[in-house]
Amino acid sequence: IDRNVDRFGQFTTDFRRIHAGALLEADGGTVIFNAEDALVEPFVWRILRRALRSGRVEIEAYDPFVVFTPAGIRPEPIRVSSKVVLTGPRWLFEFLLRADDEFPDLFKVLADFSPVVERAPESIRALCGRISGLVAREGLLPFESSALDALVELSVREADDRRKLHLGSESVLDAAREASLHAASSGHSKVTGEDVHEAIRERIYRLDRVEQEIREAIDRNVLLVDLDGRCIGQVNALSVAELSGHAFGRPSRLTATVGPGAAGVVSIDRETKLSGAVHNKGVLILEGFLRDRFARGRPLSLVASVVFEQSYGHVEGDSASLAELLAILSHLGEFPLRQDRAVTGSVNQLGEVQAIGGINEKIEGFFDCCRVARAKGEHGVVFPATNVQHLVLREDVVQAMERGEFLLIPVHTVDEALEALADARAGSPMESGTLYYQVDQAIEKLVGQMRSLGPPGAGPRAGDG
């Protein structure tokens, strides 16, 4: 109900100023709107619930800035039979489910859609249709097939799966806009694949300042990361950072030390409250693996500390658990590990290597660090074999692999990862000359040291001769 303000400052209205809202206009049909808007707009959610409960709509004046609404006309409630469809993110549905007791009674049917779909001809046509609509709507230059191929590839990368497409990615549409602008500034009549690639490179260039500073710090040995040689109890672990929508991978030195004790595996990051619950769970799983593999008939009498060196922020996720385990095994068995190969992946108590996220960014991040440092050798990344299906790497990384300058080493188990970094057979604890035999002998030595010390509190007493 609209109102006027007369020359005396009074609100006036009449029946000619009564208007139907969306719910009444959709009587007998369906009204679709965003659930977030319904919650943000004052009074809308309360009135919507009342209308759905009673089947009637009350038309009333709307002015959230007037504290006391003066009396005016009040139309009788109107019966409606509209269907209501709310759209919104999944988290908002879960919130309403818990916060509003009437919500599950009023909205009984949930349809959960994902913007990530199978990479099939029909989904590729749908993505090209979105781009065509954008071209017509915003007056962009026409796109050649090579440009559409490049945008499809970007959509695949956004989906983080070679078999999927991300149809809801705004990054793809933004890349199309920027590619059209680049093509126009270059005097092209159509957008080419190179225009799309250049637009993506320029976007990364605008956002990668921190990434470049980290690489420079590694190159100048401010951040200590060895890219050549071999070290005992030291591994290059890979992580992903995201700033301003730009995700990039970086290597970090991860070290482990081992001695006699009963504390098991200790994460320094956990003890200093710099790690999250998932990372802490991964550390505890390492102890389960060691107990299952080496301590079935004896106590695991060791204390192993692991830490991300020169890490001053919060650590979360279990994607470094494979690197942590390799560093512990290396220190126990006193065999060196290659530093020209970085490691990522999570492990379970059975020694199986599990998939992790951000695999493309991690591989490319280590590749860039090796290139900046002009490292020579067989550099590469050890990663879970189950992540092979998620690889959508940059063209320069693929070309380096084709020239044999960069290696990708997919592994299924801890044994395979250990052999890739130590260049020796993992074997078994009972097989002499293997890596696991060396680890087993080291644990046996630690057990003997603990037994010689006796139980806690044992030892010579004052006055004993």
C-alpha positions in Angstrom: 0.0 0.0 0.0 1.6 3.2 -1.2 1.2 6.4 0.8 1.5 10.1 0.1 2.7 12.9 2.4 0.6 16.0 2.2 1.7 19.6 2.8 1.0 19.2 6.5 3.3 16.2 6.8 0.5 13.7 7.1 0.4 10.3 5.5 -2.6 9.7 3.2 -3.6 6.8 1.0 -6.7 5.3 -0.7 -7.8 2.1 -2.5 -6.2 3.2 -5.7 -2.8 2.8 -4.1 -3.2 -0.9 -3.3 -0.8 -3.1 -5.3 -0.4 -6.9 -5.5 2.9 -8.4 -4.4 4.7 -11.3 -6.0 2.8 -14.0 -4.0 -0.6 -12.7 -5.1 0.5 -12.1 -8.7 1.6 -15.8 -8.8 -1.8 -17.0 -7.5 -2.5 -20.4 -9.1 1.2 -20.6 -10.3 4.6 -20.5 -8.8 6.8 -17.7 -7.4 10.6 -18.3 -7.3 12.9 -16.1 -5.2 16.1 -16.1 -3.3 15.9 -17.2 0.3 18.7 -14.9 1.3 16.7 -11.9 0.1 13.7 -13.0 2.0 15.7 -13.2 5.2 17.5 -9.9 4.7 14.5 -7.8 3.7 12.6 -6.7 6.9 9.3 -8.5 7.7 9.4 -10.5 4.4 10.1 -13.9 6.0 7.6 -13.4 8.8 4.8 -12.4 6.3 5.7 -15.3 4.0 5.4 -17.9 6.7 2.1 -16.5 7.8 0.7 -16.6 4.2 1.9 -20.2 3.6 0.4 -21.3 6.9 -3.0 -19.7 6.4 -3.3 -19.7 2.6 -4.1 -16.0 2.8 -2.2 -12.8 1.9 -2.6 -9.7 4.0 -1.8 -6.5 2.0 -0.3 -3.9 4.2 1.9 -0.8 4.1 5.6 -1.4 4.0 7.9 1.2 5.5 10.7 -0.2 7.7 11.9 3.3 8.5 8.7 4.5 10.1 8.5 3.4 13.8 4.8 4.2 14.3 2.7 3.5 11.2 -0.4 5.7 11.1 -3.8 4.1 10.7 -5.0 3.7 7.2 -7.0 1.3 5.0 -6.6 -2.4 5.7 -7.8 -4.7 2.9 -9.3 -8.0 3.9 -6.9 -11.0 3.5 -7.0 -12.6 0.1 -6.9 -16.4 -0.4 -4.0 -17.6 -2.6 -2.8 -20.9 -3.8 0.6 -20.1 -5.0 3.5 -22.5 -4.9 6.8 -21.1 -3.5 10.3 -22.1 -4.6 13.2 -20.8 -2.5 16.7 -20.8 -4.0 19.9 -20.4 -2.2 23.1 -22.1 -0.9 23.1 -25.3 1.0 24.4 -23.8 4.2 21.3 -21.5 4.3 19.0 -24.4 4.0 20.7 -26.1 6.9 20.5 -22.9 8.9 16.8 -22.5 8.3 16.3 -26.2 9.1 17.8 -25.7 12.6 16.6 -22.1 13.3 13.0 -22.2 12.2 10.7 -25.0 13.5 8.1 -24.3 10.8 10.6 -24.5 7.9 10.5 -28.3 7.4 6.7 -28.2 7.4 6.4 -25.4 4.9 9.2 -26.5 2.6 9.1 -30.2 2.3 11.0 -30.9 -0.9 14.7 -30.3 -1.2 16.4 -30.3 -4.6 20.2 -30.2 -4.2 22.0 -29.1 -7.4 25.7 -28.9 -8.1 27.3 -26.5 -10.5 29.8 -29.2 -11.3 28.6 -31.6 -13.9 29.9 -34.4 -16.1 32.1 -33.3 -19.0 29.8 -34.4 -21.8 28.8 -32.9 -25.2 25.6 -31.5 -23.7 27.3 -29.8 -20.8 29.9 -28.4 -23.1 27.1 -27.0 -25.3 25.5 -25.5 -22.2 28.7 -23.8 -21.2 29.1 -22.4 -24.8 25.5 -21.3 -24.6 26.3 -19.3 -21.5 29.2 -17.7 -23.2 27.1 -16.9 -26.3 24.5 -15.3 -24.1 27.2 -13.2 -22.5 28.5 -12.1 -25.9 25.0 -11.1 -27.0 24.1 -9.4 -23.7 27.3 -7.4 -23.3 28.3 -6.8 -26.9 31.6 -8.8 -26.8 33.5 -9.9 -29.8 32.6 -13.3 -31.3 34.6 -16.2 -30.0 36.5 -18.6 -32.2 36.5 -22.4 -31.5 40.0 -22.2 -30.0 38.8 -19.5 -27.5 35.8 -21.7 -26.5 38.2 -24.7 -26.1 40.3 -22.5 -23.7 37.3 -21.5 -21.7 36.1 -25.1 -21.5 39.6 -26.1 -20.2 39.4 -23.3 -17.6 36.0 -24.7 -16.5 37.5 -28.1 -16.2 40.2 -26.7 -14.0 37.7 -24.9 -11.9 35.9 -28.2 -11.3 39.2 -29.7 -10.2 38.5 -32.8 -12.2 39.3 -33.7 -15.8 35.9 -35.5 -16.2 33.9 -32.5 -14.9 32.8 -29.0 -15.9 32.0 -26.1 -13.5 29.0 -24.5 -15.2 28.5 -22.0 -12.4 32.0 -20.5 -12.3 32.0 -16.7 -12.7 35.8 -16.9 -13.3 35.0 -18.4 -16.7 32.7 -15.6 -17.7 35.2 -13.0 -16.3 37.9 -14.6 -18.4 35.6 -14.3 -21.5 35.1 -10.6 -20.8 38.8 -9.9 -20.3 39.7 -12.0 -23.4 37.3 -9.9 -25.5 38.9 -6.7 -24.2 42.3 -8.0 -25.0 41.3 -9.0 -28.5 39.8 -5.6 -29.2 42.9 -3.8 -27.9 45.0 -6.1 -30.1 42.9 -5.2 -33.2 41.4 -8.7 -33.5 37.9 -9.1 -35.0 37.4 -12.3 -33.0 38.5 -13.7 -29.7 41.2 -16.4 -30.1 42.5 -19.1 -27.7 45.6 -17.0 -27.2 43.5 -14.0 -26.1 41.9 -16.2 -23.5 45.2 -17.5 -22.3 46.7 -14.0 -22.1 43.7 -12.8 -20.2 44.2 -15.6 -17.6 47.9 -14.8 -17.4 47.2 -11.1 -16.8 44.7 -11.9 -14.1 47.3 -14.1 -12.3 49.9 -11.3 -12.7 47.6 -8.9 -11.0 47.1 -11.2 -8.0 50.4 -13.1 -7.5 52.5 -10.5 -5.7 52.7 -12.7 -2.5 53.4 -15.8 -4.5 56.3 -14.0 -6.3 57.7 -12.8 -3.0 57.7 -16.4 -1.5 59.5 -17.7 -4.6 62.1 -14.9 -4.3 62.6 -15.7 -0.6 63.2 -19.4 -1.5 65.6 -18.4 -4.2 67.6 -16.1 -1.9 67.6 -18.7 1.0 65.5 -16.5 3.2 63.0 -19.4 3.3 65.1 -22.5 3.6 64.0 -25.1 1.1 66.5 -27.4 -0.5 65.8 -28.3 -4.1 68.8 -30.5 -4.6 70.7 -33.2 -2.7 69.6 -35.6 0.0 68.9 -35.1 3.7 67.9 -37.4 6.6 64.5 -36.6 8.3 63.7 -33.8 5.9 61.0 -33.6 3.1 59.6 -30.8 0.9 55.9 -30.8 1.7 53.4 -28.9 -0.5 50.6 -26.7 0.6 48.1 -24.3 -1.0 47.5 -20.7 0.0 44.7 -18.6 -1.3 44.7 -14.8 -1.3 42.1 -12.6 -3.0 40.7 -15.5 -4.9 44.1 -16.6 -6.2 45.3 -20.0 -5.1 48.9 -21.0 -5.4 51.1 -23.9 -4.2 54.3 -23.5 -2.2 56.9 -26.0 -0.8 57.8 -25.9 2.9 60.6 -27.7 4.6 59.2 -30.4 6.9 61.6 -32.0 9.4 61.3 -34.8 11.9 63.5 -35.9 14.8 63.2 -39.2 16.8 64.4 -40.3 20.2 63.5 -42.7 23.0 60.3 -42.0 24.9 56.7 -42.9 25.2 55.0 -39.8 23.7 54.6 -41.3 20.2 54.3 -38.8 17.4 54.2 -35.2 18.5 53.4 -32.3 16.2 55.0 -29.1 17.3 52.4 -27.1 15.4 49.7 -28.9 17.4 51.5 -28.3 20.7 51.7 -24.6 19.9 48.0 -24.5 18.8 49.0 -23.6 15.3 47.2 -26.5 13.7 43.6 -27.5 13.1 41.6 -30.6 14.0 42.1 -32.3 10.6 45.9 -31.8 10.7 46.0 -33.2 14.3 44.0 -36.2 13.2 46.5 -36.8 10.4 49.4 -36.8 12.9 47.6 -39.3 15.2 47.1 -41.6 12.2 50.9 -41.7 11.7 51.3 -43.2 15.1 48.7 -45.8 14.2 50.6 -46.7 11.0 53.9 -47.1 12.9 52.3 -49.2 15.6 50.7 -51.5 13.1 53.8 -51.9 10.9 56.6 -52.0 13.6 55.2 -52.5 17.1 52.7 -55.4 17.0 54.8 -57.5 19.5 56.4 -54.7 21.5 55.8 -51.2 22.7 56.3 -48.2 20.3 59.0 -46.7 22.6 59.8 -43.5 20.7 59.0 -39.8 20.6 59.0 -38.3 17.1 58.5 -34.6 16.6 57.4 -33.2 13.3 57.1 -29.5 12.3 56.7 -27.2 9.3 59.9 -25.1 9.5 59.5 -21.3 9.1 55.7 -21.6 9.3 54.1 -18.9 11.4 50.4 -19.3 10.5 47.7 -21.8 11.0 48.2 -25.3 9.6 45.2 -27.3 8.5 44.4 -30.4 6.5 46.0 -33.8 6.3 47.7 -33.5 2.9 51.1 -33.3 4.6 50.7 -36.5 6.6 52.5 -38.6 3.9 55.5 -36.1 4.0 55.5 -36.2 7.8 55.6 -40.0 7.8 58.4 -40.2 5.3 60.5 -37.7 7.4 59.9 -39.8 10.5 60.9 -43.1 8.7 64.0 -41.4 7.2 65.2 -40.2 10.6 64.5 -43.6 12.2 66.3 -45.6 9.5 68.9 -42.9 9.0 68.6 -43.0 5.2 68.5 -39.8 3.2 65.6 -38.6 1.1 65.8 -36.7 -2.2 65.2 -33.0 -1.9 64.5 -32.5 -5.6 61.1 -34.2 -5.2 58.3 -32.7 -3.2 55.5 -34.7 -1.6 51.8 -34.3 -1.0 49.1 -36.7 0.1 47.4 -38.1 3.1 47.8 -41.6 4.5 45.6 -44.0 6.5 46.7 -46.4 9.2 47.1 -49.2 6.6 49.7 -47.2 4.7 47.4 -46.3 1.7 47.9 -42.9 0.1 44.7 -40.9 -0.2 43.6 -38.1 -2.5 44.0 -34.5 -1.5 42.8 -31.1 -2.9 44.6 -28.4 -4.8 46.8 -30.9 -6.6 47.3 -28.7 -9.7 48.3 -25.6 -7.7 50.7 -27.7 -5.6 52.5 -29.2 -8.6 52.7 -25.9 -10.4 53.9 -24.2 -7.3 56.9 -26.6 -6.9 57.6 -26.4 -10.6 57.8 -22.6 -10.5 60.1 -22.7 -7.5 62.4 -25.1 -9.3 62.4 -22.9 -12.4 63.0 -19.7 -10.5 65.9 -21.3 -8.6 67.2 -22.7 -11.9 67.4 -26.1 -10.3 69.0 -28.9 -12.2 68.1 -32.6 -11.9 65.2 -34.9 -11.9 62.8 -32.6 -10.1 59.2 -33.8 -9.6 56.3 -34.3 -7.3 55.2 -37.5 -5.5 51.4 -37.4 -5.2 48.5 -39.8 -4.7 47.6 -41.9 -7.7 44.0 -41.3 -7.1 44.6 -37.6 -8.0 45.7 -38.4 -11.5 42.1 -37.8 -12.7 42.2 -34.3 -11.2 45.3 -33.1 -13.2 44.6 -30.1 -15.4 48.1 -28.6 -15.5 49.5 -25.5 -17.3 50.9 -25.9 -20.7 54.5 -25.0 -19.6 54.4 -27.8 -17.0 53.2 -30.3 -19.5 55.9 -29.3 -22.0 58.6 -29.6 -19.3 57.3 -33.1 -18.5 57.4 -34.0 -22.2 61.1 -32.9 -22.3 61.9 -35.0 -19.3 62.7 -32.0 -17.1 59.9 -32.5 -14.6 58.5 -35.7 -13.2 55.1 -36.7 -11.8 55.2 -39.8 -9.6 51.8 -41.1 -8.6 51.9 -43.6 -5.7 49.3 -45.9 -4.1 51.1 -46.7 -0.8 53.6 -45.3 1.6 56.1 -48.0 0.4 56.0 -46.6 -3.2 56.5 -43.0 -1.9 59.4 -44.1 0.2 61.1 -45.8 -2.6 60.6 -42.8 -4.9 62.4 -40.5 -2.4 65.1 -43.0 -1.1 65.9 -44.8 -4.3 65.8 -48.1 -2.4 63.4 -51.0 -1.7 61.0 -50.5 1.2 60.8 -54.2 1.8 59.5 -55.4 5.2 60.7 -55.2 8.8 61.9 -58.8 8.5 63.8 -58.4 5.2 67.4 -57.6 5.8 68.9 -54.7 3.8 65.6 -53.0 3.1 64.5 -49.6 4.3 61.8 -51.0 6.7 64.4 -53.4 8.2 66.6 -50.4 9.1 63.5 -48.7 10.7 62.7 -51.8 12.6 66.2 -52.1 13.9 66.2 -48.5 15.0 62.9 -49.0 16.9 64.3 -52.2 18.5 67.3 -50.1 19.7 64.9 -47.4 21.2 63.0 -50.2 23.0 66.2 -51.5 24.5 67.2 -48.0 25.7 63.8 -47.5 27.3 64.1 -50.9 29.1 67.5 -50.0 30.4 66.1 -46.9 31.9 63.5 -48.9 33.7 60.0 -47.7 34.7 59.4 -44.0 35.4 60.9 -43.0 38.7 63.4 -45.9 38.7 67.1 -45.4 39.2 69.7 -44.9 41.9 68.3 -43.4 45.1 70.1 -41.0 47.4 72.4 -42.9 49.9 72.7 -46.0 47.7 76.3 -47.2 47.6 
